[in-house]
């Protein structure tokens, strides 16, 4: 009888282990699919760069569920999240020109650029380049007034009695 009891106990342990592993897998449920990675990257200009005139914006805007991308500018800092979209695209861009920014349409100062890669479900990836110094105003040349030549005091001369 002890052999039968040992076999029965062993079979119950195996059944218990199989049931537990099946139950654990069922409780875990299906594994989520890996997240699809989108790209929103501005490679030029870079943080803190000085800009003037027409500026070429380069970078990447891609995603497997790509819908569009948007380029916008705003003041830096931008506490009110106020952005002005100035360029959009309906085709993904991979390390190429995203758009052109005419900085003559904004006052000189510190600005930020934002790129959003928008997906079909309206979610988006974004990046912001900060501290862009727009300098379009040329300094005004002021002529030197006539007769404003600098004057210097006469050079000291040696006195004969001071020579030893």
mmCIF file of the C-alpha atoms, coordinates in Angstrom:
data_MODEL
# 
_entry.id   MODEL 
# 
loop_
_atom_site.group_PDB 
_atom_site.id 
_atom_site.type_symbol 
_atom_site.label_atom_id 
_atom_site.label_alt_id 
_atom_site.label_comp_id 
_atom_site.label_asym_id 
_atom_site.label_entity_id 
_atom_site.label_seq_id 
_atom_site.pdbx_PDB_ins_code 
_atom_site.Cartn_x 
_atom_site.Cartn_y 
_atom_site.Cartn_z 
_atom_site.occupancy 
_atom_site.B_iso_or_equiv 
_atom_site.pdbx_formal_charge 
_atom_site.auth_seq_id 
_atom_site.auth_comp_id 
_atom_site.auth_asym_id 
_atom_site.auth_atom_id 
_atom_site.pdbx_PDB_model_num 
ATOM 1   C CA . UNK A 1 1   ? 0.000  0.000   0.000   1.00 0.00 ? 1   UNK A CA 1 
ATOM 2   C CA . UNK A 1 2   ? 2.783  2.422   0.624   1.00 0.00 ? 2   UNK A CA 1 
ATOM 3   C CA . UNK A 1 3   ? 3.845  2.222   -3.050  1.00 0.00 ? 3   UNK A CA 1 
ATOM 4   C CA . UNK A 1 4   ? 0.323  3.052   -4.186  1.00 0.00 ? 4   UNK A CA 1 
ATOM 5   C CA . UNK A 1 5   ? 0.136  5.895   -1.694  1.00 0.00 ? 5   UNK A CA 1 
ATOM 6   C CA . UNK A 1 6   ? 3.476  7.284   -2.887  1.00 0.00 ? 6   UNK A CA 1 
ATOM 7   C CA . UNK A 1 7   ? 2.366  7.153   -6.536  1.00 0.00 ? 7   UNK A CA 1 
ATOM 8   C CA . UNK A 1 8   ? -0.932 8.804   -5.685  1.00 0.00 ? 8   UNK A CA 1 
ATOM 9   C CA . UNK A 1 9   ? 0.825  11.570  -3.711  1.00 0.00 ? 9   UNK A CA 1 
ATOM 10  C CA . UNK A 1 10  ? 3.332  12.152  -6.541  1.00 0.00 ? 10  UNK A CA 1 
ATOM 11  C CA . UNK A 1 11  ? 0.532  12.374  -9.112  1.00 0.00 ? 11  UNK A CA 1 
ATOM 12  C CA . UNK A 1 12  ? -1.340 14.880  -6.964  1.00 0.00 ? 12  UNK A CA 1 
ATOM 13  C CA . UNK A 1 13  ? 1.768  17.056  -6.640  1.00 0.00 ? 13  UNK A CA 1 
ATOM 14  C CA . UNK A 1 14  ? 2.295  17.086  -10.429 1.00 0.00 ? 14  UNK A CA 1 
ATOM 15  C CA . UNK A 1 15  ? -1.374 17.921  -11.056 1.00 0.00 ? 15  UNK A CA 1 
ATOM 16  C CA . UNK A 1 16  ? -1.190 20.673  -8.446  1.00 0.00 ? 16  UNK A CA 1 
ATOM 17  C CA . UNK A 1 17  ? 1.908  22.214  -10.045 1.00 0.00 ? 17  UNK A CA 1 
ATOM 18  C CA . UNK A 1 18  ? 0.389  22.092  -13.523 1.00 0.00 ? 18  UNK A CA 1 
ATOM 19  C CA . UNK A 1 19  ? -2.838 23.672  -12.260 1.00 0.00 ? 19  UNK A CA 1 
ATOM 20  C CA . UNK A 1 20  ? -0.918 26.431  -10.476 1.00 0.00 ? 20  UNK A CA 1 
ATOM 21  C CA . UNK A 1 21  ? 1.184  27.358  -13.534 1.00 0.00 ? 21  UNK A CA 1 
ATOM 22  C CA . UNK A 1 22  ? -1.927 27.377  -15.769 1.00 0.00 ? 22  UNK A CA 1 
ATOM 23  C CA . UNK A 1 23  ? -3.808 29.514  -13.250 1.00 0.00 ? 23  UNK A CA 1 
ATOM 24  C CA . UNK A 1 24  ? -0.883 31.973  -12.957 1.00 0.00 ? 24  UNK A CA 1 
ATOM 25  C CA . UNK A 1 25  ? -0.696 32.381  -16.732 1.00 0.00 ? 25  UNK A CA 1 
ATOM 26  C CA . UNK A 1 26  ? -4.460 32.914  -16.957 1.00 0.00 ? 26  UNK A CA 1 
ATOM 27  C CA . UNK A 1 27  ? -4.393 35.527  -14.197 1.00 0.00 ? 27  UNK A CA 1 
ATOM 28  C CA . UNK A 1 28  ? -1.537 37.399  -15.867 1.00 0.00 ? 28  UNK A CA 1 
ATOM 29  C CA . UNK A 1 29  ? -3.627 37.818  -19.013 1.00 0.00 ? 29  UNK A CA 1 
ATOM 30  C CA . UNK A 1 30  ? -2.279 38.712  -22.421 1.00 0.00 ? 30  UNK A CA 1 
ATOM 31  C CA . UNK A 1 31  ? 0.990  40.541  -22.543 1.00 0.00 ? 31  UNK A CA 1 
ATOM 32  C CA . UNK A 1 32  ? 0.801  44.094  -23.874 1.00 0.00 ? 32  UNK A CA 1 
ATOM 33  C CA . UNK A 1 33  ? 2.294  44.726  -27.266 1.00 0.00 ? 33  UNK A CA 1 
ATOM 34  C CA . UNK A 1 34  ? 5.537  46.702  -27.190 1.00 0.00 ? 34  UNK A CA 1 
ATOM 35  C CA . UNK A 1 35  ? 4.958  50.447  -27.433 1.00 0.00 ? 35  UNK A CA 1 
ATOM 36  C CA . UNK A 1 36  ? 5.386  51.887  -30.879 1.00 0.00 ? 36  UNK A CA 1 
ATOM 37  C CA . UNK A 1 37  ? 8.015  54.591  -30.816 1.00 0.00 ? 37  UNK A CA 1 
ATOM 38  C CA . UNK A 1 38  ? 7.437  57.944  -32.414 1.00 0.00 ? 38  UNK A CA 1 
ATOM 39  C CA . UNK A 1 39  ? 10.066 60.535  -33.148 1.00 0.00 ? 39  UNK A CA 1 
ATOM 40  C CA . UNK A 1 40  ? 9.804  64.284  -32.734 1.00 0.00 ? 40  UNK A CA 1 
ATOM 41  C CA . UNK A 1 41  ? 13.316 65.686  -33.038 1.00 0.00 ? 41  UNK A CA 1 
ATOM 42  C CA . UNK A 1 42  ? 14.706 69.067  -34.113 1.00 0.00 ? 42  UNK A CA 1 
ATOM 43  C CA . UNK A 1 43  ? 18.375 68.820  -35.059 1.00 0.00 ? 43  UNK A CA 1 
ATOM 44  C CA . UNK A 1 44  ? 18.732 72.443  -36.178 1.00 0.00 ? 44  UNK A CA 1 
ATOM 45  C CA . UNK A 1 45  ? 18.564 75.042  -34.782 1.00 0.00 ? 45  UNK A CA 1 
ATOM 46  C CA . UNK A 1 46  ? 19.821 74.029  -31.342 1.00 0.00 ? 46  UNK A CA 1 
ATOM 47  C CA . UNK A 1 47  ? 19.155 75.452  -27.875 1.00 0.00 ? 47  UNK A CA 1 
ATOM 48  C CA . UNK A 1 48  ? 20.536 78.970  -27.410 1.00 0.00 ? 48  UNK A CA 1 
ATOM 49  C CA . UNK A 1 49  ? 21.401 79.594  -31.060 1.00 0.00 ? 49  UNK A CA 1 
ATOM 50  C CA . UNK A 1 50  ? 21.239 83.113  -32.560 1.00 0.00 ? 50  UNK A CA 1 
ATOM 51  C CA . UNK A 1 51  ? 18.877 83.353  -35.547 1.00 0.00 ? 51  UNK A CA 1 
ATOM 52  C CA . UNK A 1 52  ? 17.904 85.930  -38.138 1.00 0.00 ? 52  UNK A CA 1 
ATOM 53  C CA . UNK A 1 53  ? 15.954 86.004  -41.384 1.00 0.00 ? 53  UNK A CA 1 
ATOM 54  C CA . UNK A 1 54  ? 14.642 82.782  -42.895 1.00 0.00 ? 54  UNK A CA 1 
ATOM 55  C CA . UNK A 1 55  ? 15.710 79.782  -40.789 1.00 0.00 ? 55  UNK A CA 1 
ATOM 56  C CA . UNK A 1 56  ? 15.687 76.177  -42.035 1.00 0.00 ? 56  UNK A CA 1 
ATOM 57  C CA . UNK A 1 57  ? 14.297 73.776  -39.409 1.00 0.00 ? 57  UNK A CA 1 
ATOM 58  C CA . UNK A 1 58  ? 15.682 70.235  -39.766 1.00 0.00 ? 58  UNK A CA 1 
ATOM 59  C CA . UNK A 1 59  ? 14.969 67.035  -37.876 1.00 0.00 ? 59  UNK A CA 1 
ATOM 60  C CA . UNK A 1 60  ? 12.623 64.053  -37.811 1.00 0.00 ? 60  UNK A CA 1 
ATOM 61  C CA . UNK A 1 61  ? 8.869  63.569  -37.387 1.00 0.00 ? 61  UNK A CA 1 
ATOM 62  C CA . UNK A 1 62  ? 7.927  59.887  -37.697 1.00 0.00 ? 62  UNK A CA 1 
ATOM 63  C CA . UNK A 1 63  ? 5.620  57.317  -36.098 1.00 0.00 ? 63  UNK A CA 1 
ATOM 64  C CA . UNK A 1 64  ? 4.044  54.031  -37.274 1.00 0.00 ? 64  UNK A CA 1 
ATOM 65  C CA . UNK A 1 65  ? 0.613  55.689  -36.784 1.00 0.00 ? 65  UNK A CA 1 
ATOM 66  C CA . UNK A 1 66  ? 1.737  59.066  -38.242 1.00 0.00 ? 66  UNK A CA 1 
ATOM 67  C CA . UNK A 1 67  ? -0.983 61.601  -39.097 1.00 0.00 ? 67  UNK A CA 1 
ATOM 68  C CA . UNK A 1 68  ? 0.881  64.927  -39.368 1.00 0.00 ? 68  UNK A CA 1 
ATOM 69  C CA . UNK A 1 69  ? 3.495  67.142  -37.781 1.00 0.00 ? 69  UNK A CA 1 
ATOM 70  C CA . UNK A 1 70  ? 3.305  70.756  -36.629 1.00 0.00 ? 70  UNK A CA 1 
ATOM 71  C CA . UNK A 1 71  ? 6.034  73.365  -36.144 1.00 0.00 ? 71  UNK A CA 1 
ATOM 72  C CA . UNK A 1 72  ? 5.222  76.258  -33.827 1.00 0.00 ? 72  UNK A CA 1 
ATOM 73  C CA . UNK A 1 73  ? 7.032  79.124  -32.125 1.00 0.00 ? 73  UNK A CA 1 
ATOM 74  C CA . UNK A 1 74  ? 6.348  80.815  -28.824 1.00 0.00 ? 74  UNK A CA 1 
ATOM 75  C CA . UNK A 1 75  ? 7.984  83.111  -26.309 1.00 0.00 ? 75  UNK A CA 1 
ATOM 76  C CA . UNK A 1 76  ? 10.628 81.654  -24.028 1.00 0.00 ? 76  UNK A CA 1 
ATOM 77  C CA . UNK A 1 77  ? 9.711  81.209  -21.254 1.00 0.00 ? 77  UNK A CA 1 
ATOM 78  C CA . UNK A 1 78  ? 6.140  80.355  -22.227 1.00 0.00 ? 78  UNK A CA 1 
ATOM 79  C CA . UNK A 1 79  ? 4.059  80.191  -19.003 1.00 0.00 ? 79  UNK A CA 1 
ATOM 80  C CA . UNK A 1 80  ? 0.730  80.505  -20.879 1.00 0.00 ? 80  UNK A CA 1 
ATOM 81  C CA . UNK A 1 81  ? 1.598  77.730  -23.358 1.00 0.00 ? 81  UNK A CA 1 
ATOM 82  C CA . UNK A 1 82  ? 0.992  80.197  -26.224 1.00 0.00 ? 82  UNK A CA 1 
ATOM 83  C CA . UNK A 1 83  ? 2.208  78.697  -29.510 1.00 0.00 ? 83  UNK A CA 1 
ATOM 84  C CA . UNK A 1 84  ? 1.792  79.898  -33.078 1.00 0.00 ? 84  UNK A CA 1 
ATOM 85  C CA . UNK A 1 85  ? 1.803  77.076  -35.658 1.00 0.00 ? 85  UNK A CA 1 
ATOM 86  C CA . UNK A 1 86  ? 3.693  78.226  -38.749 1.00 0.00 ? 86  UNK A CA 1 
ATOM 87  C CA . UNK A 1 87  ? 4.259  74.994  -40.671 1.00 0.00 ? 87  UNK A CA 1 
ATOM 88  C CA . UNK A 1 88  ? 2.594  71.571  -40.954 1.00 0.00 ? 88  UNK A CA 1 
ATOM 89  C CA . UNK A 1 89  ? 3.380  68.425  -42.874 1.00 0.00 ? 89  UNK A CA 1 
ATOM 90  C CA . UNK A 1 90  ? 1.308  65.404  -43.849 1.00 0.00 ? 90  UNK A CA 1 
ATOM 91  C CA . UNK A 1 91  ? 4.237  63.118  -44.702 1.00 0.00 ? 91  UNK A CA 1 
ATOM 92  C CA . UNK A 1 92  ? 6.770  61.730  -42.201 1.00 0.00 ? 92  UNK A CA 1 
ATOM 93  C CA . UNK A 1 93  ? 10.212 63.365  -42.311 1.00 0.00 ? 93  UNK A CA 1 
ATOM 94  C CA . UNK A 1 94  ? 13.353 61.468  -41.349 1.00 0.00 ? 94  UNK A CA 1 
ATOM 95  C CA . UNK A 1 95  ? 16.403 63.677  -40.739 1.00 0.00 ? 95  UNK A CA 1 
ATOM 96  C CA . UNK A 1 96  ? 15.514 66.287  -43.344 1.00 0.00 ? 96  UNK A CA 1 
ATOM 97  C CA . UNK A 1 97  ? 13.934 69.738  -43.683 1.00 0.00 ? 97  UNK A CA 1 
ATOM 98  C CA . UNK A 1 98  ? 10.759 70.124  -41.608 1.00 0.00 ? 98  UNK A CA 1 
ATOM 99  C CA . UNK A 1 99  ? 10.031 73.721  -42.560 1.00 0.00 ? 99  UNK A CA 1 
ATOM 100 C CA . UNK A 1 100 ? 11.217 77.325  -42.762 1.00 0.00 ? 100 UNK A CA 1 
ATOM 101 C CA . UNK A 1 101 ? 10.705 79.946  -40.040 1.00 0.00 ? 101 UNK A CA 1 
ATOM 102 C CA . UNK A 1 102 ? 10.647 83.593  -41.106 1.00 0.00 ? 102 UNK A CA 1 
ATOM 103 C CA . UNK A 1 103 ? 12.018 85.247  -37.976 1.00 0.00 ? 103 UNK A CA 1 
ATOM 104 C CA . UNK A 1 104 ? 11.447 88.727  -39.434 1.00 0.00 ? 104 UNK A CA 1 
ATOM 105 C CA . UNK A 1 105 ? 7.765  88.248  -38.502 1.00 0.00 ? 105 UNK A CA 1 
ATOM 106 C CA . UNK A 1 106 ? 8.554  88.200  -34.760 1.00 0.00 ? 106 UNK A CA 1 
ATOM 107 C CA . UNK A 1 107 ? 10.194 90.836  -32.576 1.00 0.00 ? 107 UNK A CA 1 
ATOM 108 C CA . UNK A 1 108 ? 13.815 90.387  -31.603 1.00 0.00 ? 108 UNK A CA 1 
ATOM 109 C CA . UNK A 1 109 ? 14.062 88.433  -28.376 1.00 0.00 ? 109 UNK A CA 1 
ATOM 110 C CA . UNK A 1 110 ? 14.194 84.948  -26.904 1.00 0.00 ? 110 UNK A CA 1 
ATOM 111 C CA . UNK A 1 111 ? 11.922 82.352  -28.523 1.00 0.00 ? 111 UNK A CA 1 
ATOM 112 C CA . UNK A 1 112 ? 11.255 78.609  -28.484 1.00 0.00 ? 112 UNK A CA 1 
ATOM 113 C CA . UNK A 1 113 ? 10.392 76.187  -31.309 1.00 0.00 ? 113 UNK A CA 1 
ATOM 114 C CA . UNK A 1 114 ? 8.084  73.196  -30.804 1.00 0.00 ? 114 UNK A CA 1 
ATOM 115 C CA . UNK A 1 115 ? 7.712  70.137  -33.043 1.00 0.00 ? 115 UNK A CA 1 
ATOM 116 C CA . UNK A 1 116 ? 4.725  67.833  -32.560 1.00 0.00 ? 116 UNK A CA 1 
ATOM 117 C CA . UNK A 1 117 ? 4.419  64.484  -34.309 1.00 0.00 ? 117 UNK A CA 1 
ATOM 118 C CA . UNK A 1 118 ? 0.660  63.788  -34.199 1.00 0.00 ? 118 UNK A CA 1 
ATOM 119 C CA . UNK A 1 119 ? -0.666 60.219  -34.457 1.00 0.00 ? 119 UNK A CA 1 
ATOM 120 C CA . UNK A 1 120 ? -3.960 59.060  -35.992 1.00 0.00 ? 120 UNK A CA 1 
ATOM 121 C CA . UNK A 1 121 ? -5.503 58.838  -32.501 1.00 0.00 ? 121 UNK A CA 1 
ATOM 122 C CA . UNK A 1 122 ? -4.589 62.550  -31.907 1.00 0.00 ? 122 UNK A CA 1 
ATOM 123 C CA . UNK A 1 123 ? -1.953 61.742  -29.288 1.00 0.00 ? 123 UNK A CA 1 
ATOM 124 C CA . UNK A 1 124 ? 1.458  63.191  -30.017 1.00 0.00 ? 124 UNK A CA 1 
ATOM 125 C CA . UNK A 1 125 ? 5.177  63.218  -29.304 1.00 0.00 ? 125 UNK A CA 1 
ATOM 126 C CA . UNK A 1 126 ? 6.851  66.609  -29.027 1.00 0.00 ? 126 UNK A CA 1 
ATOM 127 C CA . UNK A 1 127 ? 10.151 68.347  -28.486 1.00 0.00 ? 127 UNK A CA 1 
ATOM 128 C CA . UNK A 1 128 ? 10.986 71.978  -27.746 1.00 0.00 ? 128 UNK A CA 1 
ATOM 129 C CA . UNK A 1 129 ? 14.163 73.908  -28.608 1.00 0.00 ? 129 UNK A CA 1 
ATOM 130 C CA . UNK A 1 130 ? 14.618 76.765  -26.139 1.00 0.00 ? 130 UNK A CA 1 
ATOM 131 C CA . UNK A 1 131 ? 16.579 79.967  -25.781 1.00 0.00 ? 131 UNK A CA 1 
ATOM 132 C CA . UNK A 1 132 ? 16.613 80.871  -29.476 1.00 0.00 ? 132 UNK A CA 1 
ATOM 133 C CA . UNK A 1 133 ? 17.864 84.449  -29.812 1.00 0.00 ? 133 UNK A CA 1 
ATOM 134 C CA . UNK A 1 134 ? 16.161 86.190  -32.732 1.00 0.00 ? 134 UNK A CA 1 
ATOM 135 C CA . UNK A 1 135 ? 18.268 89.175  -33.786 1.00 0.00 ? 135 UNK A CA 1 
ATOM 136 C CA . UNK A 1 136 ? 17.016 90.843  -36.972 1.00 0.00 ? 136 UNK A CA 1 
ATOM 137 C CA . UNK A 1 137 ? 17.369 94.523  -36.091 1.00 0.00 ? 137 UNK A CA 1 
ATOM 138 C CA . UNK A 1 138 ? 20.668 95.959  -37.246 1.00 0.00 ? 138 UNK A CA 1 
ATOM 139 C CA . UNK A 1 139 ? 22.367 98.383  -34.888 1.00 0.00 ? 139 UNK A CA 1 
ATOM 140 C CA . UNK A 1 140 ? 21.855 101.982 -35.959 1.00 0.00 ? 140 UNK A CA 1 
ATOM 141 C CA . UNK A 1 141 ? 25.086 103.661 -37.001 1.00 0.00 ? 141 UNK A CA 1 
ATOM 142 C CA . UNK A 1 142 ? 25.262 107.072 -35.399 1.00 0.00 ? 142 UNK A CA 1 
ATOM 143 C CA . UNK A 1 143 ? 27.801 109.365 -37.003 1.00 0.00 ? 143 UNK A CA 1 
ATOM 144 C CA . UNK A 1 144 ? 30.371 110.979 -34.769 1.00 0.00 ? 144 UNK A CA 1 
ATOM 145 C CA . UNK A 1 145 ? 29.581 114.700 -34.495 1.00 0.00 ? 145 UNK A CA 1 
ATOM 146 C CA . UNK A 1 146 ? 32.048 117.043 -36.200 1.00 0.00 ? 146 UNK A CA 1 
ATOM 147 C CA . UNK A 1 147 ? 34.646 118.473 -33.885 1.00 0.00 ? 147 UNK A CA 1 
ATOM 148 C CA . UNK A 1 148 ? 34.238 115.607 -31.506 1.00 0.00 ? 148 UNK A CA 1 
ATOM 149 C CA . UNK A 1 149 ? 37.796 114.454 -31.995 1.00 0.00 ? 149 UNK A CA 1 
ATOM 150 C CA . UNK A 1 150 ? 39.245 113.351 -28.694 1.00 0.00 ? 150 UNK A CA 1 
ATOM 151 C CA . UNK A 1 151 ? 41.637 115.790 -27.077 1.00 0.00 ? 151 UNK A CA 1 
ATOM 152 C CA . UNK A 1 152 ? 44.580 114.742 -25.003 1.00 0.00 ? 152 UNK A CA 1 
ATOM 153 C CA . UNK A 1 153 ? 46.591 116.841 -22.553 1.00 0.00 ? 153 UNK A CA 1 
ATOM 154 C CA . UNK A 1 154 ? 50.046 117.878 -23.777 1.00 0.00 ? 154 UNK A CA 1 
ATOM 155 C CA . UNK A 1 155 ? 52.810 115.402 -23.137 1.00 0.00 ? 155 UNK A CA 1 
ATOM 156 C CA . UNK A 1 156 ? 54.983 116.287 -20.163 1.00 0.00 ? 156 UNK A CA 1 
ATOM 157 C CA . UNK A 1 157 ? 58.353 117.868 -20.997 1.00 0.00 ? 157 UNK A CA 1 
ATOM 158 C CA . UNK A 1 158 ? 61.590 117.585 -19.093 1.00 0.00 ? 158 UNK A CA 1 
ATOM 159 C CA . UNK A 1 159 ? 62.734 120.703 -17.321 1.00 0.00 ? 159 UNK A CA 1 
ATOM 160 C CA . UNK A 1 160 ? 66.482 121.398 -17.652 1.00 0.00 ? 160 UNK A CA 1 
ATOM 161 C CA . UNK A 1 161 ? 66.928 121.902 -13.956 1.00 0.00 ? 161 UNK A CA 1 
ATOM 162 C CA . UNK A 1 162 ? 65.491 118.516 -13.190 1.00 0.00 ? 162 UNK A CA 1 
ATOM 163 C CA . UNK A 1 163 ? 68.179 116.697 -15.164 1.00 0.00 ? 163 UNK A CA 1 
ATOM 164 C CA . UNK A 1 164 ? 70.974 115.365 -12.958 1.00 0.00 ? 164 UNK A CA 1 
# 
